[in-house]
Amino acid sequence: MADFKTHISTSSVLGFAYAGVGHVLFHAPLSSSILAGGLCAVSGMLPDIDSDSGIPKRESLTFAAAVVPMMLIGHMQRAGCDSETIVLVGATIYLAIRFLGGHLLSRFTVHRGMFHSIPAAACFGQAAFLLASGPLSIRLFKASAVLMGYLSHLLLDEFYSIDTSRGRVRLRKSFGTGLKMFSKNIFATAVAYLTCIFLALTIVQEPRLMAHLDALGNAAGTKIDASLERLEQHRDKTTSAPSETDAPALPQIDDTDVVPIRLPR
């Protein structure tokens, strides 16, 4: 099997090339291209989050805990969430991924299980599409970056499972454990496929979800505008109302209304 350094180096080179091609040839925004390249680079570590060693799991969980809340900002803004709510949701997601996610992975997964499979790669690609915001083409661009980085890890594991020493080709026992469609654990296989199906259905129904989020955002914006308008009207009334200490205004006298008085001599 390839080691951690080989995986991260390969996915980083792929991410750099992917970002360059996307920006130069397909005119993707520079910021989106850089983010996609970073996603591709880090996705090369994702299959090893079930590893018993600490480096791949720690680095992958730390990156995911930081990036996932940032990718959700656009969706939360569309839903009309204020800045305080966005911060609270982001902090909750970070803590859940960073600590609870690591505990669950250590407890319920085995190394080179279903995380080293094509269904798992599809799950991470679909999740990246749902998390990304912006136009459809940009979301596909970012999701493809995650899928490419993930598959690069699986392909490297398969490549390093081929022994070419001693002048002959020999397959190691680990061959076929990377690009697999199912594992010996029926429960893990079922969870992977059910997750993949759930994410696919969510993507299909997402236009309705986005329309609902837009409606929530518009409703929140309308309420805010109405509140600001009422506040403005109240302030105008308060400003125009006469103060109790103000002296009453003297009546204006028209010269035409003055009747001359003649005194007797």
Sine and cosine of phi, psi and omega as CSV:
sin_phi,cos_phi,sin_psi,cos_psi,sin_omega,cos_omega
0.00,0.00,0.50,-0.86,0.06,-1.00
-0.96,0.28,0.52,-0.85,-0.01,-1.00
-1.00,0.04,0.03,-1.00,-0.07,-1.00
-0.88,0.48,-0.68,0.74,-0.03,-1.00
-0.89,0.46,-0.65,0.76,0.01,-1.00
-0.91,0.42,-0.68,0.73,-0.01,-1.00
-0.89,0.46,-0.76,0.65,-0.08,-1.00
-0.94,0.34,-0.54,0.84,0.04,-1.00
-0.92,0.38,-0.70,0.71,-0.01,-1.00
-0.90,0.43,-0.74,0.67,-0.02,-1.00
-0.92,0.39,-0.50,0.87,0.04,-1.00
-0.93,0.36,-0.67,0.74,0.06,-1.00
-0.89,0.45,-0.69,0.73,0.06,-1.00
-0.88,0.47,-0.67,0.75,0.01,-1.00
-0.90,0.44,-0.65,0.76,0.03,-1.00
-0.89,0.45,-0.71,0.70,0.02,-1.00
-0.91,0.41,-0.64,0.76,-0.01,-1.00
-0.89,0.45,-0.69,0.73,0.02,-1.00
-0.90,0.43,-0.67,0.74,0.00,-1.00
-0.90,0.43,-0.70,0.71,0.02,-1.00
-0.90,0.43,-0.67,0.74,0.00,-1.00
-0.89,0.45,-0.63,0.78,-0.04,-1.00
-0.98,0.19,-0.67,0.74,-0.10,-0.99
-0.99,0.15,-0.75,0.67,-0.10,-0.99
-1.00,0.04,-0.59,0.81,-0.07,-1.00
-0.95,-0.31,0.09,1.00,0.12,-0.99
0.84,0.54,0.59,0.81,0.12,-0.99
-0.95,0.32,0.56,-0.83,0.03,-1.00
-0.83,0.56,0.54,-0.84,-0.06,-1.00
-0.87,0.50,-0.68,0.73,-0.01,-1.00
-0.89,0.45,-0.67,0.75,0.03,-1.00
-0.92,0.40,-0.60,0.80,0.01,-1.00
-0.92,0.40,-0.68,0.73,0.02,-1.00
-0.90,0.44,-0.68,0.73,0.02,-1.00
-0.89,0.45,-0.68,0.74,0.02,-1.00
-0.89,0.45,-0.65,0.76,0.05,-1.00
-0.89,0.46,-0.65,0.76,0.05,-1.00
-0.91,0.42,-0.63,0.78,0.03,-1.00
-0.90,0.44,-0.65,0.76,0.03,-1.00
-0.89,0.45,-0.68,0.73,-0.03,-1.00
-0.89,0.47,-0.73,0.69,-0.06,-1.00
-0.96,0.26,-0.49,0.87,0.00,-1.00
-0.90,0.43,-0.33,0.94,0.08,-1.00
-0.91,0.41,-0.25,0.97,0.05,-1.00
-0.99,-0.13,-0.26,0.97,-0.18,-0.98
-0.86,0.51,-0.67,0.74,-0.01,-1.00
-0.87,0.50,-0.37,0.93,-0.03,-1.00
-1.00,-0.04,0.26,0.97,0.06,-1.00
-0.94,0.33,-0.20,0.98,0.11,-0.99
-1.00,-0.08,0.19,0.98,-0.05,-1.00
-0.96,0.29,0.52,-0.86,0.06,-1.00
-0.97,0.25,-0.43,0.90,0.05,-1.00
-0.97,0.25,0.41,-0.91,-0.18,-0.98
-0.99,0.11,-0.49,0.87,-0.18,-0.98
-0.91,0.42,-0.83,0.56,-0.03,-1.00
-0.87,0.49,-0.69,0.72,-0.02,-1.00
-0.90,0.43,-0.72,0.69,-0.04,-1.00
-0.90,0.44,-0.72,0.69,-0.04,-1.00
-0.93,0.38,-0.66,0.75,-0.01,-1.00
-0.91,0.41,-0.71,0.71,-0.01,-1.00
-0.92,0.40,-0.62,0.78,0.02,-1.00
-0.90,0.44,-0.70,0.71,0.01,-1.00
-0.91,0.41,-0.71,0.71,0.00,-1.00
-0.89,0.46,-0.65,0.76,0.00,-1.00
-0.90,0.45,-0.50,0.86,0.00,-1.00
-1.00,0.07,-0.60,0.80,-0.13,-0.99
-0.99,0.13,-0.64,0.77,-0.07,-1.00
-0.84,0.54,-0.75,0.67,0.04,-1.00
-0.88,0.48,-0.60,0.80,0.00,-1.00
-0.92,0.39,-0.59,0.80,0.02,-1.00
-0.95,0.31,-0.34,0.94,0.01,-1.00
-1.00,0.05,-0.12,0.99,-0.07,-1.00
-0.86,0.51,-0.70,0.71,-0.01,-1.00
-0.87,0.50,-0.66,0.75,0.01,-1.00
-0.92,0.39,-0.65,0.76,-0.01,-1.00
-0.93,0.37,-0.58,0.82,0.07,-1.00
-0.91,0.41,-0.62,0.78,0.03,-1.00
-0.91,0.41,-0.48,0.88,0.02,-1.00
-0.99,0.15,-0.02,1.00,0.04,-1.00
0.99,0.10,0.31,0.95,0.01,-1.00
-0.95,0.30,0.64,-0.76,0.07,-1.00
-0.99,0.16,0.09,-1.00,-0.10,-1.00
-0.90,0.44,-0.61,0.80,0.00,-1.00
-0.90,0.43,-0.67,0.75,0.02,-1.00
-0.90,0.44,-0.65,0.76,0.02,-1.00
-0.88,0.48,-0.67,0.74,0.01,-1.00
-0.90,0.43,-0.69,0.72,-0.02,-1.00
-0.91,0.42,-0.70,0.72,0.02,-1.00
-0.90,0.44,-0.68,0.74,0.02,-1.00
-0.88,0.47,-0.68,0.74,0.02,-1.00
-0.91,0.42,-0.63,0.78,0.02,-1.00
-0.90,0.44,-0.70,0.72,0.02,-1.00
-0.90,0.44,-0.66,0.75,0.00,-1.00
-0.87,0.50,-0.75,0.66,-0.02,-1.00
-0.91,0.42,-0.62,0.79,-0.02,-1.00
-0.91,0.42,-0.70,0.71,-0.01,-1.00
-0.95,0.32,-0.69,0.72,-0.13,-0.99
-0.92,0.39,-0.64,0.77,-0.11,-0.99
-0.93,-0.36,-0.80,0.60,-0.01,-1.00
-0.92,0.40,-0.65,0.76,0.02,-1.00
-0.88,0.47,-0.68,0.73,0.03,-1.00
-0.89,0.46,-0.63,0.77,0.02,-1.00
-0.91,0.42,-0.70,0.72,-0.01,-1.00
-0.91,0.41,-0.63,0.78,0.02,-1.00
-0.90,0.43,-0.66,0.75,0.01,-1.00
-0.92,0.40,-0.49,0.87,-0.10,-0.99
-1.00,0.06,-0.60,0.80,-0.20,-0.98
-0.90,-0.44,0.04,1.00,-0.02,-1.00
-0.85,-0.52,0.36,-0.93,0.10,-0.99
-0.82,-0.57,0.48,-0.88,-0.04,-1.00
-0.92,0.40,0.66,-0.75,-0.03,-1.00
0.88,0.47,0.58,0.81,0.12,-0.99
-1.00,0.03,-0.68,-0.73,-0.06,-1.00
-0.96,0.30,-0.21,0.98,0.13,-0.99
-0.93,0.37,-0.40,0.92,0.12,-0.99
-0.99,-0.10,0.93,0.37,-0.02,-1.00
-0.44,-0.90,0.31,-0.95,0.03,-1.00
-0.93,0.37,-0.65,0.76,0.07,-1.00
-0.85,0.53,-0.61,0.79,0.04,-1.00
-0.91,0.41,-0.64,0.77,0.06,-1.00
-0.88,0.48,-0.66,0.75,0.04,-1.00
-0.90,0.43,-0.62,0.78,0.02,-1.00
-0.89,0.46,-0.71,0.70,-0.01,-1.00
-0.93,0.38,-0.60,0.80,0.06,-1.00
-0.90,0.43,-0.68,0.73,0.03,-1.00
-0.92,0.40,-0.63,0.77,0.03,-1.00
-0.89,0.45,-0.64,0.77,0.04,-1.00
-0.90,0.44,-0.61,0.79,0.04,-1.00
-0.90,0.44,-0.68,0.74,-0.01,-1.00
-0.93,0.36,-0.57,0.82,-0.01,-1.00
-0.96,0.27,-0.56,0.83,-0.06,-1.00
-0.94,0.35,0.49,-0.87,0.05,-1.00
-0.85,-0.53,0.20,-0.98,-0.01,-1.00
0.94,-0.34,-0.20,-0.98,0.02,-1.00
-0.88,0.47,0.35,-0.94,-0.04,-1.00
-0.86,0.50,-0.65,0.76,-0.02,-1.00
-0.89,0.45,-0.63,0.78,0.01,-1.00
-0.94,0.35,-0.62,0.79,0.03,-1.00
-0.91,0.41,-0.66,0.76,0.08,-1.00
-0.91,0.42,-0.59,0.80,0.02,-1.00
-0.88,0.48,-0.70,0.71,0.00,-1.00
-0.95,0.31,-0.66,0.75,0.00,-1.00
-0.90,0.44,-0.63,0.78,0.03,-1.00
-0.91,0.42,-0.54,0.84,0.05,-1.00
-0.89,0.45,-0.69,0.73,0.04,-1.00
-0.89,0.45,-0.70,0.72,0.00,-1.00
-0.89,0.46,-0.66,0.75,0.00,-1.00
-0.90,0.43,-0.72,0.69,0.02,-1.00
-0.88,0.47,-0.65,0.76,0.00,-1.00
-0.90,0.43,-0.73,0.68,-0.02,-1.00
-0.92,0.40,-0.49,0.87,0.04,-1.00
-0.88,0.47,-0.60,0.80,0.05,-1.00
-0.90,0.43,-0.73,0.69,-0.03,-1.00
-0.90,0.43,-0.66,0.75,0.01,-1.00
-0.91,0.41,-0.63,0.77,0.04,-1.00
-0.90,0.44,-0.65,0.76,0.03,-1.00
-0.88,0.47,-0.64,0.77,0.03,-1.00
-0.93,0.37,-0.64,0.77,0.00,-1.00
-0.90,0.44,-0.67,0.74,-0.01,-1.00
-0.97,0.23,-0.10,0.99,0.09,-1.00
-1.00,0.07,-0.03,1.00,0.05,-1.00
-0.98,-0.17,0.89,-0.46,-0.02,-1.00
-1.00,-0.09,0.88,-0.47,0.00,-1.00
-0.94,-0.34,0.25,0.97,0.01,-1.00
-0.96,0.28,0.30,-0.95,0.02,-1.00
0.89,0.45,0.36,0.93,0.12,-0.99
0.97,0.25,0.24,0.97,0.04,-1.00
-0.59,-0.81,0.39,-0.92,-0.04,-1.00
-1.00,-0.04,0.80,-0.60,0.01,-1.00
-0.68,-0.74,0.71,-0.70,-0.01,-1.00
-1.00,0.01,0.78,-0.62,0.05,-1.00
-0.97,0.22,0.18,-0.98,0.00,-1.00
-0.90,0.43,-0.43,0.90,-0.03,-1.00
-0.98,0.20,-0.12,0.99,-0.02,-1.00
-0.91,0.42,0.73,-0.68,0.00,-1.00
1.00,-0.04,-0.08,1.00,0.00,-1.00
-1.00,0.03,-0.12,0.99,0.00,-1.00
-1.00,-0.06,-0.89,0.45,-0.02,-1.00
-1.00,0.01,0.90,0.44,-0.01,-1.00
-0.94,-0.33,0.34,-0.94,0.02,-1.00
-0.98,-0.19,-0.32,0.95,0.01,-1.00
-0.38,-0.93,0.27,-0.96,0.01,-1.00
-0.87,-0.50,0.02,-1.00,0.03,-1.00
-0.95,0.32,-0.37,0.93,0.02,-1.00
-1.00,0.10,0.95,-0.32,-0.06,-1.00
-0.91,0.43,-0.62,0.78,-0.02,-1.00
-0.90,0.44,-0.72,0.70,0.01,-1.00
-0.89,0.45,-0.63,0.77,0.03,-1.00
-0.90,0.44,-0.68,0.73,0.01,-1.00
-0.90,0.44,-0.67,0.74,0.02,-1.00
-0.89,0.47,-0.67,0.74,-0.01,-1.00
-0.89,0.46,-0.72,0.69,-0.03,-1.00
-0.94,0.33,-0.63,0.78,0.04,-1.00
-0.91,0.42,-0.63,0.77,0.06,-1.00
-0.89,0.45,-0.67,0.75,0.02,-1.00
-0.89,0.45,-0.68,0.73,0.02,-1.00
-0.91,0.41,-0.68,0.74,0.01,-1.00
-0.87,0.49,-0.70,0.71,0.00,-1.00
-0.91,0.41,-0.61,0.79,0.02,-1.00
-0.90,0.43,-0.68,0.73,0.04,-1.00
-0.91,0.42,-0.60,0.80,0.04,-1.00
-0.90,0.44,-0.64,0.77,0.03,-1.00
-0.91,0.42,-0.65,0.76,0.01,-1.00
-0.89,0.45,-0.65,0.76,-0.03,-1.00
-1.00,0.07,-0.02,1.00,-0.14,-0.99
-0.89,0.46,-0.61,0.79,0.05,-1.00
-0.80,0.60,-0.63,0.78,0.07,-1.00
-0.92,0.39,-0.63,0.77,0.02,-1.00
-0.90,0.44,-0.69,0.73,0.01,-1.00
-0.91,0.42,-0.61,0.79,0.06,-1.00
-0.89,0.45,-0.62,0.78,0.04,-1.00
-0.91,0.41,-0.67,0.75,0.03,-1.00
-0.90,0.43,-0.63,0.77,0.05,-1.00
-0.89,0.45,-0.64,0.77,0.02,-1.00
-0.90,0.43,-0.66,0.75,0.05,-1.00
-0.89,0.45,-0.67,0.74,0.02,-1.00
-0.90,0.43,-0.67,0.74,0.03,-1.00
-0.91,0.41,-0.64,0.77,0.03,-1.00
-0.90,0.43,-0.67,0.74,0.03,-1.00
-0.90,0.44,-0.65,0.76,0.03,-1.00
-0.90,0.43,-0.62,0.78,0.03,-1.00
-0.90,0.43,-0.67,0.74,0.03,-1.00
-0.90,0.44,-0.65,0.76,0.01,-1.00
-0.91,0.42,-0.69,0.72,0.02,-1.00
-0.89,0.46,-0.66,0.75,0.02,-1.00
-0.90,0.43,-0.65,0.76,0.03,-1.00
-0.90,0.43,-0.66,0.75,0.03,-1.00
-0.91,0.41,-0.61,0.79,0.02,-1.00
-0.91,0.41,-0.68,0.73,0.04,-1.00
-0.90,0.43,-0.63,0.78,0.04,-1.00
-0.90,0.44,-0.64,0.77,0.03,-1.00
-0.91,0.41,-0.67,0.74,0.03,-1.00
-0.90,0.44,-0.66,0.75,0.02,-1.00
-0.90,0.44,-0.63,0.77,0.01,-1.00
-0.92,0.39,-0.62,0.78,0.03,-1.00
-0.90,0.43,-0.65,0.76,0.02,-1.00
-0.91,0.42,-0.65,0.76,0.01,-1.00
-0.91,0.42,-0.61,0.79,-0.02,-1.00
-0.95,0.32,-0.64,0.77,-0.05,-1.00
-0.99,0.14,-0.26,0.97,-0.02,-1.00
-0.94,0.33,0.69,-0.73,0.00,-1.00
-0.94,0.35,0.59,-0.81,0.03,-1.00
-0.99,0.14,0.46,-0.89,-0.01,-1.00
-0.93,0.38,-0.44,0.90,-0.03,-1.00
-1.00,0.09,-0.16,0.99,0.00,-1.00
-0.94,0.34,0.67,-0.75,0.04,-1.00
-0.96,0.27,0.59,-0.81,0.00,-1.00
-0.91,0.42,0.60,-0.80,-0.01,-1.00
-0.95,0.31,0.67,-0.74,0.04,-1.00
-0.96,0.28,0.61,-0.79,0.01,-1.00
-0.93,0.37,0.58,-0.82,0.05,-1.00
-0.99,0.13,0.73,-0.69,-0.03,-1.00
-0.96,-0.28,0.81,-0.58,0.03,-1.00
-1.00,0.04,0.69,-0.73,-0.03,-1.00
-0.90,0.44,-0.46,0.89,-0.03,-1.00
-0.95,0.30,-0.32,0.95,-0.01,-1.00
-1.00,0.03,-0.08,1.00,-0.03,-1.00
-0.99,0.10,0.82,-0.57,0.02,-1.00
-0.99,-0.17,0.85,-0.53,0.00,-1.00
-0.93,0.37,0.63,-0.78,0.00,-1.00
-0.93,-0.37,0.81,-0.59,0.03,-1.00
-0.98,-0.17,0.81,-0.58,0.02,-1.00
-1.00,0.03,0.63,-0.78,0.05,-1.00
-0.93,0.36,0.58,-0.81,0.04,-1.00
-0.98,0.20,0.00,0.00,0.00,0.00
